Amino acid sequence: MQQPTESLAKTGSSQKVIAAVLVTFLLFSSILFLLVRYYRVAQNFVSNPLEQQAVNMVEVEQAYRVKVDEAFDVYLARVTDVNLLTEQALTETKKIKDDILPLTVSTSLKDYHLSLILALSGLEQYLQTGDFSRANEQFVKVKGLVEKL
């Protein structure tokens, strides 16, 4: 027969083993949880700043195209070949030039943007002087640039 002290000793050591296994399990579970969480957060960040910049340039280019298209839809609806030498055409030309000039432009559209601003400035100048033939040529150039975009 077993002595009561021997039985208690076995029970105490088995409880210590169980407690140690539970502590070890909790420790490894916490480490695993933290690692999984770390990698999920790390995936949300772009590791290469050049990749982030490239993504931003694509977004800038798309936003520029949308803004220019929207602005010229309104402009070309209000200014036509027929009413080109009116005060409204001059006002609308100044307005669209002022709206487009401060837009953020991607490197790939820099030359296009400058050409468009220069064409609008030329059109504005011809409208101010009342030179219909040159204003009409410049208006056609502006429309051609808008269609290129």
PyMOL commands that place a pseudoatom at each C-alpha (Angstrom):
pseudoatom trace, name=CA, resn=MET, resi=1, chain=A, elem=C, hetatm=0, pos=[0.000, 0.000, 0.000]
pseudoatom trace, name=CA, resn=GLN, resi=2, chain=A, elem=C, hetatm=0, pos=[1.114, 3.543, -0.744]
pseudoatom trace, name=CA, resn=GLN, resi=3, chain=A, elem=C, hetatm=0, pos=[1.888, 5.953, 1.933]
pseudoatom trace, name=CA, resn=PRO, resi=4, chain=A, elem=C, hetatm=0, pos=[-0.204, 9.147, 1.904]
pseudoatom trace, name=CA, resn=THR, resi=5, chain=A, elem=C, hetatm=0, pos=[2.912, 11.299, 1.685]
pseudoatom trace, name=CA, resn=GLU, resi=6, chain=A, elem=C, hetatm=0, pos=[4.132, 9.377, -1.361]
pseudoatom trace, name=CA, resn=SER, resi=7, chain=A, elem=C, hetatm=0, pos=[0.794, 9.927, -3.143]
pseudoatom trace, name=CA, resn=LEU, resi=8, chain=A, elem=C, hetatm=0, pos=[0.878, 13.634, -2.364]
pseudoatom trace, name=CA, resn=ALA, resi=9, chain=A, elem=C, hetatm=0, pos=[4.416, 13.901, -3.679]
pseudoatom trace, name=CA, resn=LYS, resi=10, chain=A, elem=C, hetatm=0, pos=[3.433, 12.297, -6.990]
pseudoatom trace, name=CA, resn=THR, resi=11, chain=A, elem=C, hetatm=0, pos=[0.373, 14.537, -7.281]
pseudoatom trace, name=CA, resn=GLY, resi=12, chain=A, elem=C, hetatm=0, pos=[2.419, 17.651, -6.523]
pseudoatom trace, name=CA, resn=SER, resi=13, chain=A, elem=C, hetatm=0, pos=[5.061, 16.839, -9.123]
pseudoatom trace, name=CA, resn=SER, resi=14, chain=A, elem=C, hetatm=0, pos=[2.443, 16.035, -11.765]
pseudoatom trace, name=CA, resn=GLN, resi=15, chain=A, elem=C, hetatm=0, pos=[0.745, 19.366, -11.045]
pseudoatom trace, name=CA, resn=LYS, resi=16, chain=A, elem=C, hetatm=0, pos=[4.079, 21.105, -11.487]
pseudoatom trace, name=CA, resn=VAL, resi=17, chain=A, elem=C, hetatm=0, pos=[4.598, 19.355, -14.822]
pseudoatom trace, name=CA, resn=ILE, resi=18, chain=A, elem=C, hetatm=0, pos=[1.104, 20.304, -15.982]
pseudoatom trace, name=CA, resn=ALA, resi=19, chain=A, elem=C, hetatm=0, pos=[1.664, 23.910, -14.882]
pseudoatom trace, name=CA, resn=ALA, resi=20, chain=A, elem=C, hetatm=0, pos=[5.006, 24.015, -16.702]
pseudoatom trace, name=CA, resn=VAL, resi=21, chain=A, elem=C, hetatm=0, pos=[3.436, 22.637, -19.892]
pseudoatom trace, name=CA, resn=LEU, resi=22, chain=A, elem=C, hetatm=0, pos=[0.631, 25.215, -19.694]
pseudoatom trace, name=CA, resn=VAL, resi=23, chain=A, elem=C, hetatm=0, pos=[3.061, 28.083, -19.159]
pseudoatom trace, name=CA, resn=THR, resi=24, chain=A, elem=C, hetatm=0, pos=[5.208, 26.877, -22.062]
pseudoatom trace, name=CA, resn=PHE, resi=25, chain=A, elem=C, hetatm=0, pos=[2.116, 26.537, -24.279]
pseudoatom trace, name=CA, resn=LEU, resi=26, chain=A, elem=C, hetatm=0, pos=[0.937, 30.054, -23.382]
pseudoatom trace, name=CA, resn=LEU, resi=27, chain=A, elem=C, hetatm=0, pos=[4.397, 31.475, -24.012]
pseudoatom trace, name=CA, resn=PHE, resi=28, chain=A, elem=C, hetatm=0, pos=[4.700, 29.899, -27.458]
pseudoatom trace, name=CA, resn=SER, resi=29, chain=A, elem=C, hetatm=0, pos=[1.114, 30.842, -28.328]
pseudoatom trace, name=CA, resn=SER, resi=30, chain=A, elem=C, hetatm=0, pos=[1.799, 34.482, -27.457]
pseudoatom trace, name=CA, resn=ILE, resi=31, chain=A, elem=C, hetatm=0, pos=[4.996, 34.513, -29.503]
pseudoatom trace, name=CA, resn=LEU, resi=32, chain=A, elem=C, hetatm=0, pos=[3.191, 32.967, -32.470]
pseudoatom trace, name=CA, resn=PHE, resi=33, chain=A, elem=C, hetatm=0, pos=[0.328, 35.471, -32.132]
pseudoatom trace, name=CA, resn=LEU, resi=34, chain=A, elem=C, hetatm=0, pos=[2.738, 38.421, -32.056]
pseudoatom trace, name=CA, resn=LEU, resi=35, chain=A, elem=C, hetatm=0, pos=[4.674, 37.142, -35.081]
pseudoatom trace, name=CA, resn=VAL, resi=36, chain=A, elem=C, hetatm=0, pos=[1.508, 36.690, -37.128]
pseudoatom trace, name=CA, resn=ARG, resi=37, chain=A, elem=C, hetatm=0, pos=[0.349, 40.151, -36.167]
pseudoatom trace, name=CA, resn=TYR, resi=38, chain=A, elem=C, hetatm=0, pos=[3.740, 41.671, -37.020]
pseudoatom trace, name=CA, resn=TYR, resi=39, chain=A, elem=C, hetatm=0, pos=[3.759, 40.133, -40.501]
pseudoatom trace, name=CA, resn=ARG, resi=40, chain=A, elem=C, hetatm=0, pos=[0.208, 41.287, -41.203]
pseudoatom trace, name=CA, resn=VAL, resi=41, chain=A, elem=C, hetatm=0, pos=[1.130, 44.856, -40.303]
pseudoatom trace, name=CA, resn=ALA, resi=42, chain=A, elem=C, hetatm=0, pos=[4.369, 44.635, -42.281]
pseudoatom trace, name=CA, resn=GLN, resi=43, chain=A, elem=C, hetatm=0, pos=[2.474, 43.570, -45.402]
pseudoatom trace, name=CA, resn=ASN, resi=44, chain=A, elem=C, hetatm=0, pos=[0.454, 46.810, -45.332]
pseudoatom trace, name=CA, resn=PHE, resi=45, chain=A, elem=C, hetatm=0, pos=[3.583, 48.910, -45.746]
pseudoatom trace, name=CA, resn=VAL, resi=46, chain=A, elem=C, hetatm=0, pos=[5.519, 49.183, -48.973]
pseudoatom trace, name=CA, resn=SER, resi=47, chain=A, elem=C, hetatm=0, pos=[9.053, 48.184, -48.173]
pseudoatom trace, name=CA, resn=ASN, resi=48, chain=A, elem=C, hetatm=0, pos=[10.685, 50.052, -51.051]
pseudoatom trace, name=CA, resn=PRO, resi=49, chain=A, elem=C, hetatm=0, pos=[10.185, 53.852, -51.115]
pseudoatom trace, name=CA, resn=LEU, resi=50, chain=A, elem=C, hetatm=0, pos=[10.695, 53.868, -54.897]
pseudoatom trace, name=CA, resn=GLU, resi=51, chain=A, elem=C, hetatm=0, pos=[7.689, 51.572, -55.285]
pseudoatom trace, name=CA, resn=GLN, resi=52, chain=A, elem=C, hetatm=0, pos=[5.639, 53.973, -53.179]
pseudoatom trace, name=CA, resn=GLN, resi=53, chain=A, elem=C, hetatm=0, pos=[6.787, 56.897, -55.330]
pseudoatom trace, name=CA, resn=ALA, resi=54, chain=A, elem=C, hetatm=0, pos=[5.901, 55.024, -58.532]
pseudoatom trace, name=CA, resn=VAL, resi=55, chain=A, elem=C, hetatm=0, pos=[2.434, 54.316, -57.191]
pseudoatom trace, name=CA, resn=ASN, resi=56, chain=A, elem=C, hetatm=0, pos=[2.026, 57.974, -56.300]
pseudoatom trace, name=CA, resn=MET, resi=57, chain=A, elem=C, hetatm=0, pos=[3.108, 59.090, -59.791]
pseudoatom trace, name=CA, resn=VAL, resi=58, chain=A, elem=C, hetatm=0, pos=[0.493, 56.856, -61.390]
pseudoatom trace, name=CA, resn=GLU, resi=59, chain=A, elem=C, hetatm=0, pos=[-2.153, 58.307, -59.083]
pseudoatom trace, name=CA, resn=VAL, resi=60, chain=A, elem=C, hetatm=0, pos=[-0.991, 61.861, -59.850]
pseudoatom trace, name=CA, resn=GLU, resi=61, chain=A, elem=C, hetatm=0, pos=[-1.150, 61.195, -63.585]
pseudoatom trace, name=CA, resn=GLN, resi=62, chain=A, elem=C, hetatm=0, pos=[-4.647, 59.719, -63.369]
pseudoatom trace, name=CA, resn=ALA, resi=63, chain=A, elem=C, hetatm=0, pos=[-5.885, 62.596, -61.216]
pseudoatom trace, name=CA, resn=TYR, resi=64, chain=A, elem=C, hetatm=0, pos=[-4.402, 65.120, -63.651]
pseudoatom trace, name=CA, resn=ARG, resi=65, chain=A, elem=C, hetatm=0, pos=[-6.099, 63.474, -66.637]
pseudoatom trace, name=CA, resn=VAL, resi=66, chain=A, elem=C, hetatm=0, pos=[-9.459, 63.431, -64.866]
pseudoatom trace, name=CA, resn=LYS, resi=67, chain=A, elem=C, hetatm=0, pos=[-9.241, 67.083, -63.798]
pseudoatom trace, name=CA, resn=VAL, resi=68, chain=A, elem=C, hetatm=0, pos=[-8.174, 68.293, -67.243]
pseudoatom trace, name=CA, resn=ASP, resi=69, chain=A, elem=C, hetatm=0, pos=[-10.906, 66.261, -68.953]
pseudoatom trace, name=CA, resn=GLU, resi=70, chain=A, elem=C, hetatm=0, pos=[-13.569, 67.606, -66.607]
pseudoatom trace, name=CA, resn=ALA, resi=71, chain=A, elem=C, hetatm=0, pos=[-12.380, 71.200, -66.984]
pseudoatom trace, name=CA, resn=PHE, resi=72, chain=A, elem=C, hetatm=0, pos=[-12.283, 71.019, -70.778]
pseudoatom trace, name=CA, resn=ASP, resi=73, chain=A, elem=C, hetatm=0, pos=[-15.676, 69.332, -71.019]
pseudoatom trace, name=CA, resn=VAL, resi=74, chain=A, elem=C, hetatm=0, pos=[-17.144, 72.445, -69.423]
pseudoatom trace, name=CA, resn=TYR, resi=75, chain=A, elem=C, hetatm=0, pos=[-14.893, 74.822, -71.383]
pseudoatom trace, name=CA, resn=LEU, resi=76, chain=A, elem=C, hetatm=0, pos=[-15.620, 73.299, -74.794]
pseudoatom trace, name=CA, resn=ALA, resi=77, chain=A, elem=C, hetatm=0, pos=[-19.341, 73.283, -74.044]
pseudoatom trace, name=CA, resn=ARG, resi=78, chain=A, elem=C, hetatm=0, pos=[-19.212, 77.039, -73.392]
pseudoatom trace, name=CA, resn=VAL, resi=79, chain=A, elem=C, hetatm=0, pos=[-16.634, 78.124, -75.987]
pseudoatom trace, name=CA, resn=THR, resi=80, chain=A, elem=C, hetatm=0, pos=[-17.100, 77.136, -79.628]
pseudoatom trace, name=CA, resn=ASP, resi=81, chain=A, elem=C, hetatm=0, pos=[-15.890, 78.364, -83.019]
pseudoatom trace, name=CA, resn=VAL, resi=82, chain=A, elem=C, hetatm=0, pos=[-19.041, 80.473, -83.254]
pseudoatom trace, name=CA, resn=ASN, resi=83, chain=A, elem=C, hetatm=0, pos=[-18.639, 82.485, -80.050]
pseudoatom trace, name=CA, resn=LEU, resi=84, chain=A, elem=C, hetatm=0, pos=[-14.848, 82.561, -80.052]
pseudoatom trace, name=CA, resn=LEU, resi=85, chain=A, elem=C, hetatm=0, pos=[-14.489, 86.352, -80.216]
pseudoatom trace, name=CA, resn=THR, resi=86, chain=A, elem=C, hetatm=0, pos=[-16.869, 87.110, -77.376]
pseudoatom trace, name=CA, resn=GLU, resi=87, chain=A, elem=C, hetatm=0, pos=[-16.079, 88.356, -73.895]
pseudoatom trace, name=CA, resn=GLN, resi=88, chain=A, elem=C, hetatm=0, pos=[-17.384, 85.034, -72.542]
pseudoatom trace, name=CA, resn=ALA, resi=89, chain=A, elem=C, hetatm=0, pos=[-14.757, 83.096, -74.535]
pseudoatom trace, name=CA, resn=LEU, resi=90, chain=A, elem=C, hetatm=0, pos=[-11.991, 85.315, -73.144]
pseudoatom trace, name=CA, resn=THR, resi=91, chain=A, elem=C, hetatm=0, pos=[-13.294, 84.941, -69.586]
pseudoatom trace, name=CA, resn=GLU, resi=92, chain=A, elem=C, hetatm=0, pos=[-13.646, 81.162, -69.902]
pseudoatom trace, name=CA, resn=THR, resi=93, chain=A, elem=C, hetatm=0, pos=[-10.150, 80.864, -71.401]
pseudoatom trace, name=CA, resn=LYS, resi=94, chain=A, elem=C, hetatm=0, pos=[-8.618, 82.823, -68.518]
pseudoatom trace, name=CA, resn=LYS, resi=95, chain=A, elem=C, hetatm=0, pos=[-10.586, 80.737, -66.028]
pseudoatom trace, name=CA, resn=ILE, resi=96, chain=A, elem=C, hetatm=0, pos=[-9.544, 77.352, -67.416]
pseudoatom trace, name=CA, resn=LYS, resi=97, chain=A, elem=C, hetatm=0, pos=[-5.907, 78.442, -67.687]
pseudoatom trace, name=CA, resn=ASP, resi=98, chain=A, elem=C, hetatm=0, pos=[-5.988, 79.547, -64.045]
pseudoatom trace, name=CA, resn=ASP, resi=99, chain=A, elem=C, hetatm=0, pos=[-7.666, 76.264, -63.040]
pseudoatom trace, name=CA, resn=ILE, resi=100, chain=A, elem=C, hetatm=0, pos=[-5.201, 74.030, -64.892]
pseudoatom trace, name=CA, resn=LEU, resi=101, chain=A, elem=C, hetatm=0, pos=[-1.978, 75.909, -64.178]
pseudoatom trace, name=CA, resn=PRO, resi=102, chain=A, elem=C, hetatm=0, pos=[-1.615, 74.902, -60.483]
pseudoatom trace, name=CA, resn=LEU, resi=103, chain=A, elem=C, hetatm=0, pos=[-2.420, 71.198, -61.005]
pseudoatom trace, name=CA, resn=THR, resi=104, chain=A, elem=C, hetatm=0, pos=[0.156, 68.676, -59.847]
pseudoatom trace, name=CA, resn=VAL, resi=105, chain=A, elem=C, hetatm=0, pos=[1.694, 67.064, -62.921]
pseudoatom trace, name=CA, resn=SER, resi=106, chain=A, elem=C, hetatm=0, pos=[3.583, 63.797, -63.256]
pseudoatom trace, name=CA, resn=THR, resi=107, chain=A, elem=C, hetatm=0, pos=[6.933, 63.837, -65.006]
pseudoatom trace, name=CA, resn=SER, resi=108, chain=A, elem=C, hetatm=0, pos=[5.528, 62.050, -68.033]
pseudoatom trace, name=CA, resn=LEU, resi=109, chain=A, elem=C, hetatm=0, pos=[2.903, 64.768, -68.595]
pseudoatom trace, name=CA, resn=LYS, resi=110, chain=A, elem=C, hetatm=0, pos=[5.129, 67.780, -67.849]
pseudoatom trace, name=CA, resn=ASP, resi=111, chain=A, elem=C, hetatm=0, pos=[5.714, 68.655, -71.534]
pseudoatom trace, name=CA, resn=TYR, resi=112, chain=A, elem=C, hetatm=0, pos=[2.031, 68.186, -72.324]
pseudoatom trace, name=CA, resn=HIS, resi=113, chain=A, elem=C, hetatm=0, pos=[1.033, 70.456, -69.450]
pseudoatom trace, name=CA, resn=LEU, resi=114, chain=A, elem=C, hetatm=0, pos=[3.421, 73.198, -70.567]
pseudoatom trace, name=CA, resn=SER, resi=115, chain=A, elem=C, hetatm=0, pos=[2.184, 72.942, -74.165]
pseudoatom trace, name=CA, resn=LEU, resi=116, chain=A, elem=C, hetatm=0, pos=[-1.407, 73.204, -73.008]
pseudoatom trace, name=CA, resn=ILE, resi=117, chain=A, elem=C, hetatm=0, pos=[-0.748, 76.252, -70.826]
pseudoatom trace, name=CA, resn=LEU, resi=118, chain=A, elem=C, hetatm=0, pos=[1.196, 77.963, -73.626]
pseudoatom trace, name=CA, resn=ALA, resi=119, chain=A, elem=C, hetatm=0, pos=[-1.579, 77.217, -76.121]
pseudoatom trace, name=CA, resn=LEU, resi=120, chain=A, elem=C, hetatm=0, pos=[-4.173, 78.665, -73.750]
pseudoatom trace, name=CA, resn=SER, resi=121, chain=A, elem=C, hetatm=0, pos=[-1.995, 81.736, -73.153]
pseudoatom trace, name=CA, resn=GLY, resi=122, chain=A, elem=C, hetatm=0, pos=[-1.669, 82.253, -76.904]
pseudoatom trace, name=CA, resn=LEU, resi=123, chain=A, elem=C, hetatm=0, pos=[-5.419, 81.866, -77.358]
pseudoatom trace, name=CA, resn=GLU, resi=124, chain=A, elem=C, hetatm=0, pos=[-6.024, 84.347, -74.556]
pseudoatom trace, name=CA, resn=GLN, resi=125, chain=A, elem=C, hetatm=0, pos=[-3.667, 86.846, -76.208]
pseudoatom trace, name=CA, resn=TYR, resi=126, chain=A, elem=C, hetatm=0, pos=[-5.351, 86.519, -79.622]
pseudoatom trace, name=CA, resn=LEU, resi=127, chain=A, elem=C, hetatm=0, pos=[-8.788, 86.875, -78.046]
pseudoatom trace, name=CA, resn=GLN, resi=128, chain=A, elem=C, hetatm=0, pos=[-7.687, 90.058, -76.285]
pseudoatom trace, name=CA, resn=THR, resi=129, chain=A, elem=C, hetatm=0, pos=[-6.371, 91.576, -79.512]
pseudoatom trace, name=CA, resn=GLY, resi=130, chain=A, elem=C, hetatm=0, pos=[-9.409, 90.423, -81.545]
pseudoatom trace, name=CA, resn=ASP, resi=131, chain=A, elem=C, hetatm=0, pos=[-7.328, 88.495, -84.109]
pseudoatom trace, name=CA, resn=PHE, resi=132, chain=A, elem=C, hetatm=0, pos=[-9.971, 85.961, -85.151]
pseudoatom trace, name=CA, resn=SER, resi=133, chain=A, elem=C, hetatm=0, pos=[-7.895, 83.922, -87.616]
pseudoatom trace, name=CA, resn=ARG, resi=134, chain=A, elem=C, hetatm=0, pos=[-5.027, 83.359, -85.179]
pseudoatom trace, name=CA, resn=ALA, resi=135, chain=A, elem=C, hetatm=0, pos=[-7.444, 82.818, -82.289]
pseudoatom trace, name=CA, resn=ASN, resi=136, chain=A, elem=C, hetatm=0, pos=[-9.238, 80.181, -84.342]
pseudoatom trace, name=CA, resn=GLU, resi=137, chain=A, elem=C, hetatm=0, pos=[-5.928, 78.447, -85.177]
pseudoatom trace, name=CA, resn=GLN, resi=138, chain=A, elem=C, hetatm=0, pos=[-4.949, 78.491, -81.524]
pseudoatom trace, name=CA, resn=PHE, resi=139, chain=A, elem=C, hetatm=0, pos=[-8.395, 77.199, -80.495]
pseudoatom trace, name=CA, resn=VAL, resi=140, chain=A, elem=C, hetatm=0, pos=[-7.970, 74.257, -82.879]
pseudoatom trace, name=CA, resn=LYS, resi=141, chain=A, elem=C, hetatm=0, pos=[-4.509, 73.629, -81.380]
pseudoatom trace, name=CA, resn=VAL, resi=142, chain=A, elem=C, hetatm=0, pos=[-5.971, 73.637, -77.844]
pseudoatom trace, name=CA, resn=LYS, resi=143, chain=A, elem=C, hetatm=0, pos=[-8.725, 71.208, -78.865]
pseudoatom trace, name=CA, resn=GLY, resi=144, chain=A, elem=C, hetatm=0, pos=[-6.108, 68.951, -80.485]
pseudoatom trace, name=CA, resn=LEU, resi=145, chain=A, elem=C, hetatm=0, pos=[-4.038, 68.923, -77.292]
pseudoatom trace, name=CA, resn=VAL, resi=146, chain=A, elem=C, hetatm=0, pos=[-7.078, 68.039, -75.220]
pseudoatom trace, name=CA, resn=GLU, resi=147, chain=A, elem=C, hetatm=0, pos=[-7.945, 65.181, -77.551]
pseudoatom trace, name=CA, resn=LYS, resi=148, chain=A, elem=C, hetatm=0, pos=[-4.359, 63.847, -77.241]
pseudoatom trace, name=CA, resn=LEU, resi=149, chain=A, elem=C, hetatm=0, pos=[-4.731, 63.428, -73.511]
for i in range(1, 149): cmd.bond("trace and resi %d" % i, "trace and resi %d" % (i + 1))
show_as sticks, trace
zoom trace
